Amino acid sequence: MPRVRSKRSWHRVASAATAVFMTVGVIGASGVAGATTAKDVGNASAGSAVNTAKSQKLVGPKGTGLTRGISSSQIKVGCVYTAADFAGYEQAIGAAFSAINAKGGVNGRKFSLVPCLDDANSPQTNLTDAQQLVNQNQVFSVFTLSADTLPSTTTFLNNNQTPTFGWGFDPGFCGNKWVFGFTGCLAPGTLPTSNAFHNSFSSSIVTPMAKLMAPLTGKQISFCLQSDTLPASISANHQEATMISALGYKVGLNANNFPTSSTGVNPTPFVQAIINSGCNITYLSLPFASIATLSYSLKAAGYKGKIMDFTTYVPGLLGSSAALAGALAGEYINVSTGPTQEGGGAYANSEVAALKAAGQPAFLTLGGMIGYSEAQMLIQFVKGAGKTLNTTTFLSAASGKVVSYSNQPGHGPGLINWPAGHFVSSDGSSTVQVEGTKYVPKDSYAQYPTYVFGK
């Protein structure tokens, strides 16, 4: 097969992020093994989860009226991210702030962005960066985009009444009063077992691919689940298998035996096991390079089913690597954020316009889309807090007054009610397919139900 090379360290972080994202609801997942019942609790946007969430406990102090980073004319915001992995993040945040500032800001206050700090893929640096922003730069809010925004960071920010925004695959984005995932909480299994959403799984990981199998239905659709030997990957397969069975489809193979590194691995036994299972959809919960290796090998051996992963959507990458594009040809990717550059629509167009107005290249990177979305969340919360802005009024707005993205153009992130978003995800996803050097959307970004499993 062609030798796949990557020039981006993003792949390592993407694998780590995916491993956590794929464990949505599965830390302690053995508690739902053999589950025979599943209750549809909707999602964070408008399902029954919205009301249930109101009775669940959040960790963190109440707002005490702090005005750190706030003046009569300014709101100071900081950001921490992995610069090598998420190009365009800082530029998109700045563009969103420039757009609202050009309109006079919010209640006379304009947003001021402290230059983003790079954690260089280090959890310790991520923490010290966050501490610097709060203790030295005296920011009101912190944006983050890194697989290294671990509980040490989110606990510090949560304890200091710092509204924090990021990608909700890390545990700290679930159950903390001051920490907000731009897609809600993607790891409800990290919540206490007493929480109503501890054993909740999102059907967004199964339903989109099943729909693409039409006219096949039910047991005619058989899934192969192939992961490596990492505990998070094993849990990912458990989650997928549970949801697949609950929705009436077949699990043809559930294997957790691929080595954690594809270097020197003979893919033939894994290929044969998948082909012999007779499945027509294969999920690969593997590191980036392993996905490319196994996907190429499956197709070379004559596998005709659909192959899907959660990791290999990186806008702009395929055009720079013909070998990678060839290895991933035909691959489907479940995109929890919705396609950026390829998706189009009013929301994407609003970001393009903001980038152009700020003098930035109008290319929508994944990092840029996330940064822009985090900025829109903060702006909306600040508007909801009213003229008197402090941590008390902010938390009031973030406790039921604001539905995130409800004031945005269409085809953007899924709506999120709060506090529901602290416990479950917005359940939005879309599917793209690798065609040549492009990622081509195969469905529209949509919301899917969340299920809580019981005995």
C-alpha positions as semicolon CSV with decimal commas, in nm:
position;residue;x (nm);y (nm);z (nm)
1;M;0,000;0,000;0,000
2;P;0,116;0,361;-0,031
3;R;0,313;0,491;0,260
4;V;0,102;0,749;0,438
5;R;0,293;1,040;0,583
6;S;0,152;1,317;0,798
7;K;0,302;1,661;0,834
8;R;0,064;1,757;1,111
9;S;0,090;1,666;1,475
10;W;-0,289;1,720;1,471
11;H;-0,328;1,352;1,402
12;R;-0,190;1,254;1,741
13;V;-0,420;1,496;1,917
14;A;-0,714;1,396;1,699
15;S;-0,662;1,038;1,805
16;A;-0,655;1,139;2,171
17;A;-0,958;1,360;2,129
18;T;-1,146;1,091;1,944
19;A;-1,063;0,835;2,210
20;V;-1,227;1,059;2,470
21;F;-1,514;1,161;2,243
22;M;-1,585;0,800;2,165
23;T;-1,618;0,721;2,536
24;V;-1,935;0,928;2,562
25;G;-2,110;0,766;2,855
26;V;-1,875;0,473;2,881
27;I;-1,653;0,538;3,182
28;G;-1,806;0,283;3,410
29;A;-1,979;0,143;3,105
30;S;-1,976;-0,208;3,248
31;G;-2,277;-0,086;3,440
32;V;-2,489;-0,102;3,125
33;A;-2,356;-0,429;2,989
34;G;-2,648;-0,643;2,888
35;A;-2,887;-0,350;2,913
36;T;-3,233;-0,449;2,802
37;T;-3,410;-0,113;2,816
38;A;-3,329;0,224;2,668
39;K;-3,521;0,544;2,728
40;D;-3,514;0,824;2,471
41;V;-3,440;1,140;2,669
42;G;-3,413;1,365;2,367
43;N;-3,107;1,589;2,358
44;A;-2,971;1,915;2,490
45;S;-3,166;2,127;2,243
46;A;-3,530;2,052;2,314
47;G;-3,578;1,696;2,438
48;S;-3,695;1,580;2,778
49;A;-3,331;1,600;2,890
50;V;-3,381;1,976;2,925
51;N;-3,621;1,938;3,217
52;T;-3,440;1,643;3,375
53;A;-3,116;1,842;3,378
54;K;-3,266;2,111;3,600
55;S;-3,267;1,873;3,896
56;Q;-2,909;1,748;3,850
57;K;-2,626;1,883;4,063
58;L;-2,353;2,102;3,914
59;V;-2,006;2,137;4,067
60;G;-1,866;2,484;4,128
61;P;-1,920;2,803;4,328
62;K;-2,211;3,036;4,286
63;G;-2,153;3,367;4,114
64;T;-2,036;3,620;4,371
65;G;-2,050;3,926;4,150
66;L;-1,684;3,919;4,043
67;T;-1,598;4,174;3,774
68;R;-1,249;4,044;3,693
69;G;-1,170;4,140;3,333
70;I;-1,478;4,362;3,304
71;S;-1,487;4,741;3,279
72;S;-1,750;4,981;3,156
73;S;-1,601;4,958;2,807
74;Q;-1,423;4,622;2,785
75;I;-1,452;4,246;2,840
76;K;-1,111;4,079;2,848
77;V;-1,094;3,722;2,715
78;G;-0,803;3,476;2,707
79;C;-0,744;3,158;2,509
80;V;-0,532;2,842;2,535
81;Y;-0,494;2,598;2,247
82;T;-0,257;2,364;2,069
83;A;-0,136;2,588;1,788
84;A;0,014;2,314;1,573
85;D;-0,313;2,124;1,568
86;F;-0,590;2,379;1,524
87;A;-0,496;2,637;1,266
88;G;-0,727;2,936;1,241
89;Y;-0,858;2,916;1,597
90;E;-0,727;3,248;1,726
91;Q;-0,803;3,428;1,399
92;A;-1,168;3,316;1,403
93;I;-1,218;3,425;1,763
94;G;-1,072;3,763;1,675
95;A;-1,295;3,789;1,369
96;A;-1,607;3,716;1,572
97;F;-1,509;3,979;1,828
98;S;-1,426;4,234;1,558
99;A;-1,771;4,183;1,405
100;I;-1,957;4,246;1,732
101;N;-1,723;4,530;1,830
102;A;-1,794;4,704;1,499
103;K;-2,156;4,721;1,617
104;G;-2,057;4,882;1,945
105;G;-2,002;4,560;2,139
106;V;-2,260;4,449;2,396
107;N;-2,410;4,719;2,616
108;G;-2,117;4,946;2,537
109;R;-1,851;4,687;2,620
110;K;-1,617;4,562;2,349
111;F;-1,439;4,228;2,358
112;S;-1,061;4,233;2,395
113;L;-0,872;3,913;2,313
114;V;-0,545;3,849;2,493
115;P;-0,309;3,677;2,244
116;C;-0,372;3,304;2,259
117;L;-0,126;3,090;2,455
118;D;0,008;2,767;2,304
119;D;0,012;2,463;2,534
120;A;0,236;2,272;2,287
121;N;0,045;1,948;2,357
122;S;0,135;1,961;2,728
123;P;-0,131;1,920;3,002
124;Q;0,095;2,099;3,251
125;T;0,143;2,393;3,014
126;N;-0,229;2,401;2,949
127;L;-0,285;2,442;3,323
128;T;-0,014;2,705;3,376
129;D;-0,142;2,899;3,075
130;A;-0,492;2,903;3,224
131;Q;-0,353;3,014;3,559
132;Q;-0,159;3,294;3,392
133;L;-0,468;3,419;3,210
134;V;-0,672;3,435;3,531
135;N;-0,411;3,538;3,787
136;Q;-0,191;3,768;3,578
137;N;-0,392;3,877;3,275
138;Q;-0,709;3,901;3,485
139;V;-0,943;3,778;3,210
140;F;-1,315;3,736;3,252
141;S;-1,344;3,427;3,030
142;V;-1,116;3,161;2,880
143;F;-1,148;2,982;2,546
144;T;-0,967;2,654;2,495
145;L;-0,912;2,401;2,218
146;S;-0,678;2,120;2,314
147;A;-0,683;1,752;2,398
148;D;-0,483;1,859;2,703
149;T;-0,755;2,065;2,869
150;L;-0,776;1,806;3,144
151;P;-0,960;1,822;3,480
152;S;-0,670;2,002;3,645
153;T;-0,732;2,298;3,410
154;T;-1,110;2,293;3,414
155;T;-1,121;2,251;3,793
156;F;-0,900;2,558;3,837
157;L;-1,114;2,766;3,601
158;N;-1,439;2,635;3,750
159;N;-1,327;2,716;4,106
160;N;-1,235;3,070;3,999
161;Q;-1,574;3,153;3,845
162;T;-1,418;3,175;3,498
163;P;-1,664;3,112;3,213
164;T;-1,473;2,856;3,007
165;F;-1,555;2,737;2,657
166;G;-1,410;2,444;2,465
167;W;-1,470;2,110;2,298
168;G;-1,674;1,893;2,534
169;F;-1,489;1,565;2,491
170;D;-1,285;1,621;2,808
171;P;-1,440;1,525;3,145
172;G;-1,424;1,880;3,281
173;F;-1,687;1,990;3,029
174;C;-1,944;1,773;3,201
175;G;-2,106;1,868;3,531
176;N;-1,905;2,186;3,600
177;K;-2,102;2,506;3,650
178;W;-1,858;2,742;3,476
179;V;-1,738;2,516;3,191
180;F;-1,928;2,497;2,861
181;G;-1,871;2,261;2,569
182;F;-1,953;2,414;2,232
183;T;-2,131;2,085;2,156
184;G;-2,238;2,030;2,514
185;C;-2,107;1,742;2,726
186;L;-1,964;1,464;2,512
187;A;-1,856;1,241;2,803
188;P;-2,156;1,198;3,035
189;G;-2,008;0,870;3,159
190;T;-1,762;1,080;3,360
191;L;-2,052;1,215;3,565
192;P;-2,125;1,059;3,907
193;T;-2,320;0,733;3,887
194;S;-2,602;0,907;4,073
195;N;-2,648;1,150;3,783
196;A;-2,949;1,078;3,562
197;F;-2,731;1,101;3,249
198;H;-2,440;0,884;3,360
199;N;-2,540;0,595;3,130
200;S;-2,654;0,808;2,836
201;F;-2,545;0,739;2,478
202;S;-2,608;0,948;2,169
203;S;-2,760;0,779;1,864
204;S;-2,565;1,023;1,645
205;I;-2,285;0,764;1,641
206;V;-2,505;0,505;1,466
207;T;-2,814;0,648;1,296
208;P;-2,643;0,861;1,025
209;M;-2,455;0,562;0,881
210;A;-2,759;0,336;0,906
211;K;-2,957;0,589;0,703
212;L;-2,696;0,579;0,430
213;M;-2,762;0,204;0,392
214;A;-3,116;0,253;0,257
215;P;-3,309;0,059;0,137
216;L;-3,156;-0,188;0,385
217;T;-3,310;-0,180;0,732
218;G;-3,292;-0,356;1,068
219;K;-3,084;-0,674;1,084
220;Q;-2,996;-0,634;0,715
221;I;-2,748;-0,373;0,839
222;S;-2,452;-0,535;1,012
223;F;-2,172;-0,341;1,182
224;C;-1,811;-0,448;1,232
225;L;-1,641;-0,265;1,518
226;Q;-1,262;-0,268;1,505
227;S;-1,059;-0,085;1,766
228;D;-0,716;-0,108;1,920
229;T;-0,638;-0,239;2,268
230;L;-0,660;0,088;2,460
231;P;-0,924;0,095;2,737
232;A;-1,094;0,398;2,581
233;S;-1,121;0,217;2,247
234;I;-1,263;-0,094;2,410
235;S;-1,521;0,125;2,581
236;A;-1,595;0,294;2,248
237;N;-1,680;-0,041;2,092
238;H;-1,901;-0,122;2,390
239;Q;-2,093;0,201;2,344
240;E;-2,136;0,147;1,972
241;A;-2,243;-0,216;2,013
242;T;-2,498;-0,123;2,280
243;M;-2,652;0,147;2,063
244;I;-2,646;-0,065;1,745
245;S;-2,834;-0,348;1,914
246;A;-3,080;-0,113;2,084
247;L;-3,171;0,044;1,750
248;G;-3,240;-0,295;1,592
249;Y;-2,927;-0,346;1,383
250;K;-2,674;-0,632;1,395
251;V;-2,325;-0,639;1,544
252;G;-2,129;-0,872;1,316
253;L;-1,791;-0,821;1,482
254;N;-1,676;-0,649;1,799
255;A;-1,296;-0,665;1,809
256;N;-1,053;-0,476;2,034
257;N;-0,729;-0,634;1,920
258;F;-0,556;-0,399;1,675
259;P;-0,214;-0,283;1,803
260;T;-0,194;0,075;1,926
261;S;0,064;0,149;1,654
262;S;0,029;0,037;1,293
263;T;0,406;0,029;1,242
264;G;0,511;-0,319;1,133
265;V;0,159;-0,461;1,173
266;N;0,032;-0,716;0,922
267;P;-0,329;-0,605;0,856
268;T;-0,429;-0,933;0,688
269;P;-0,580;-1,109;0,994
270;F;-0,792;-0,805;1,078
271;V;-0,902;-0,768;0,717
272;Q;-1,001;-1,133;0,696
273;A;-1,198;-1,120;1,020
274;I;-1,398;-0,820;0,896
275;I;-1,467;-0,972;0,554
276;N;-1,560;-1,312;0,703
277;S;-1,810;-1,145;0,939
278;G;-2,026;-1,042;0,644
279;C;-2,083;-0,692;0,782
280;N;-2,168;-0,407;0,544
281;I;-2,049;-0,121;0,768
282;T;-1,712;-0,114;0,944
283;Y;-1,624;0,133;1,219
284;L;-1,254;0,197;1,280
285;S;-1,181;0,337;1,628
286;L;-0,808;0,366;1,574
287;P;-0,531;0,626;1,558
288;F;-0,516;0,826;1,235
289;A;-0,235;0,631;1,067
290;S;-0,389;0,295;1,158
291;I;-0,718;0,398;1,000
292;A;-0,543;0,478;0,674
293;T;-0,356;0,146;0,680
294;L;-0,653;-0,076;0,758
295;S;-0,898;0,112;0,534
296;Y;-0,666;0,078;0,234
297;S;-0,603;-0,290;0,309
298;L;-0,974;-0,368;0,337
299;K;-1,048;-0,217;-0,002
300;A;-0,747;-0,386;-0,160
301;A;-0,880;-0,722;-0,033
302;G;-1,216;-0,662;-0,201
303;Y;-1,428;-0,540;0,089
304;K;-1,736;-0,369;-0,056
305;G;-1,898;-0,236;0,260
306;K;-1,887;0,118;0,395
307;I;-1,594;0,217;0,618
308;M;-1,641;0,492;0,878
309;D;-1,430;0,664;1,142
310;F;-1,450;0,970;1,370
311;T;-1,099;1,103;1,315
312;T;-0,988;1,168;0,958
313;Y;-1,181;1,487;0,875
314;V;-0,907;1,750;0,843
315;P;-1,002;2,022;0,590
316;G;-0,720;2,098;0,351
317;L;-0,516;1,788;0,432
318;L;-0,610;1,559;0,144
319;G;-0,494;1,805;-0,121
320;S;-0,147;1,808;0,032
321;S;-0,106;1,429;0,047
322;A;-0,199;1,218;-0,255
323;A;-0,098;0,899;-0,073
324;L;-0,329;0,975;0,218
325;A;-0,616;1,069;-0,013
326;G;-0,572;0,738;-0,192
327;A;-0,559;0,536;0,129
328;L;-0,880;0,699;0,256
329;A;-1,068;0,694;-0,076
330;G;-1,437;0,632;-0,011
331;E;-1,400;0,665;0,369
332;Y;-1,695;0,808;0,562
333;I;-1,632;1,033;0,862
334;N;-1,883;1,121;1,133
335;V;-1,829;1,492;1,203
336;S;-1,967;1,608;1,536
337;T;-1,913;1,972;1,445
338;G;-2,070;1,967;1,101
339;P;-1,858;2,017;0,789
340;T;-1,685;2,353;0,775
341;Q;-1,538;2,450;0,440
342;E;-1,748;2,196;0,249
343;G;-2,077;2,241;0,431
344;G;-2,159;2,596;0,330
345;G;-2,482;2,754;0,450
346;A;-2,566;3,075;0,631
347;Y;-2,363;3,003;0,946
348;A;-2,046;2,924;0,751
349;N;-2,105;3,230;0,535
350;S;-2,128;3,447;0,846
351;E;-1,784;3,327;0,956
352;V;-1,640;3,386;0,609
353;A;-1,776;3,741;0,614
354;A;-1,630;3,802;0,961
355;L;-1,288;3,671;0,855
356;K;-1,284;3,888;0,544
357;A;-1,386;4,196;0,740
358;A;-1,104;4,129;0,987
359;G;-0,850;4,096;0,705
360;Q;-0,804;3,720;0,754
361;P;-0,801;3,444;0,488
362;A;-1,156;3,325;0,428
363;F;-1,078;2,955;0,471
364;L;-1,284;2,767;0,727
365;T;-1,060;2,536;0,924
366;L;-1,191;2,302;1,191
367;G;-1,010;2,508;1,455
368;G;-1,154;2,826;1,310
369;M;-1,508;2,696;1,316
370;I;-1,473;2,593;1,680
371;G;-1,317;2,925;1,779
372;Y;-1,592;3,118;1,602
373;S;-1,859;2,904;1,771
374;E;-1,708;2,952;2,117
375;A;-1,705;3,326;2,060
376;Q;-2,072;3,325;1,959
377;M;-2,159;3,138;2,277
378;L;-1,986;3,393;2,499
379;I;-2,138;3,687;2,313
380;Q;-2,486;3,539;2,354
381;F;-2,436;3,476;2,726
382;V;-2,307;3,832;2,778
383;K;-2,613;3,969;2,601
384;G;-2,833;3,755;2,826
385;A;-2,660;3,890;3,137
386;G;-2,782;4,241;3,063
387;K;-2,625;4,579;3,131
388;T;-2,483;4,483;3,468
389;L;-2,223;4,221;3,381
390;N;-2,053;4,018;3,654
391;T;-2,026;3,652;3,745
392;T;-2,369;3,655;3,912
393;T;-2,557;3,794;3,613
394;F;-2,356;3,579;3,373
395;L;-2,440;3,259;3,560
396;S;-2,806;3,359;3,567
397;A;-2,803;3,390;3,188
398;A;-2,623;3,056;3,161
399;S;-2,876;2,878;3,382
400;G;-3,177;2,872;3,155
401;K;-3,211;3,214;2,994
402;V;-2,993;3,142;2,692
403;V;-3,022;2,870;2,427
404;S;-2,683;2,866;2,259
405;Y;-2,681;2,940;1,883
406;S;-3,052;3,025;1,881
407;N;-2,960;3,370;1,748
408;Q;-2,736;3,237;1,470
409;P;-2,798;3,175;1,098
410;G;-2,896;2,823;0,991
411;H;-2,671;2,523;0,923
412;G;-2,458;2,594;1,229
413;P;-2,397;2,406;1,556
414;G;-2,692;2,238;1,721
415;L;-2,893;2,435;1,975
416;I;-2,801;2,382;2,340
417;N;-3,024;2,454;2,638
418;W;-2,852;2,509;2,971
419;P;-2,799;2,347;3,215
420;A;-2,877;2,045;2,992
421;G;-2,559;2,109;2,795
422;H;-2,357;2,038;3,109
423;F;-2,484;1,678;3,107
424;V;-2,557;1,573;2,747
425;S;-2,441;1,678;2,403
426;S;-2,627;1,877;2,143
427;D;-2,634;1,543;1,960
428;G;-2,558;1,697;1,625
429;S;-2,356;1,527;1,356
430;S;-2,314;1,504;0,983
431;T;-2,133;1,267;0,752
432;V;-1,871;1,341;0,489
433;Q;-1,702;1,106;0,243
434;V;-1,355;1,119;0,093
435;E;-1,386;1,165;-0,283
436;G;-1,055;1,235;-0,452
437;T;-0,894;1,514;-0,252
438;K;-1,222;1,645;-0,111
439;Y;-1,451;1,575;0,180
440;V;-1,802;1,565;0,032
441;P;-2,107;1,607;0,260
442;K;-2,343;1,308;0,242
443;D;-2,619;1,434;0,466
444;S;-2,725;1,747;0,648
445;Y;-2,611;1,835;0,997
446;A;-2,889;1,703;1,221
447;Q;-2,980;1,636;1,583
448;Y;-3,027;1,279;1,710
449;P;-3,183;1,147;2,031
450;T;-2,989;1,057;2,342
451;Y;-3,077;0,732;2,517
452;V;-3,033;0,640;2,881
453;F;-2,983;0,267;2,929
454;G;-3,106;0,063;3,221
455;K;-3,143;-0,297;3,322
